[in-house]
Amino acid sequence: MDNLEILIDDRFVPGDPGQENLLTEHGLSIYFEKDGYKWMIDTGLSEQFAKNAACSGIDISQINHLIISHNHDDHTGGLGTFLRHNSKALIHLSEWIRESTCFSVRNNIKMDIGLDRGLLKKHESRFVWHPSENIQLTDHVWLLANIPDTYPLPMANAHLSWKHKETEEIDPFYHEMALLIKGEKNTVISACSHKGIANTLEAALGLTDKPISAFVGGTHLRDGYESEEDMLNITSLIIKRHPQLHLFTGHCTGDNTMMVLKRFLPGRVTPFCSGFRTEI
């Protein structure tokens, strides 16, 4: 079994002396080891992920692969810090990001939340651009870059748009990517799951004949959007399609949503936070 650690998340565990020095922010960064490589998914909103990594004894300069899950700044804001610390990692991102940017639209105010394009130009040779194909990166690590929309997408996506070339619309999240880690237990890691947890898991099922045992990441099921009936439909689908699944979640999963998930999936939901660790 290999280690996985949440480097930065929105939440921390109050009163845990082991976490008293760890930082939080509205962002997510995940570290894990597999196939003899050191991996990261996303860099959070700022340089804070690197400070937490140092507290955990994780050397950012030794990361071999960085996955950019999607083009939002709470997942890419620390990219400049990463590039200053690390000179060797391959940085994987979606081909859709080349000619698009993303926006948050709230109260008629539109904010650009895309990554820093200056970094793409300055460090061009570091980036590996992936088309919408699910491919094997190493022996046990698969990139999920073609996530279907069989099931409904999270309703909170309604506040998120993108401009691709000259067309602006509600973001379809073609640029979102996740990972399948094959092993003793198959694990899906999906930072925000804007394409929906059910769709992301469906993409993984197409690559393995073994069940998915764990899901690690945000669900983008924000408080005040999905109804209780919607949540029942989502969790019923998980029970039917993934009877062995344990959900490790945080970041963009709402606090009330977390309680509903625990009620509908008893014993199968674990909240994560900055410094959380598990095995994959």
ABEGO torsion letter per residue (X at the ends): XBBBBBABBABBBBGBAAAAABBBBBBBBBBBBBGGBBBBBEAEABAAAAAAAAAAGBBAAABABBBBABBBAAAAAAAAAAAAABAABBBBBBAAAAABBBBBBBGGBBBBABBBAAAAAAAAAABBBBBBBBBBABAABBBBABBBAABBBBAAAAABBBBBEABBBBBAGAABBBBBBBEABBBBBBAAGAAEAAAAAAAAAAABABBBABBBEBAGBBBGBBBAAAAAAAAAAAAAABAABBBBBBEABBAAAAAAAAAABBGABBBBBBGBBBBX
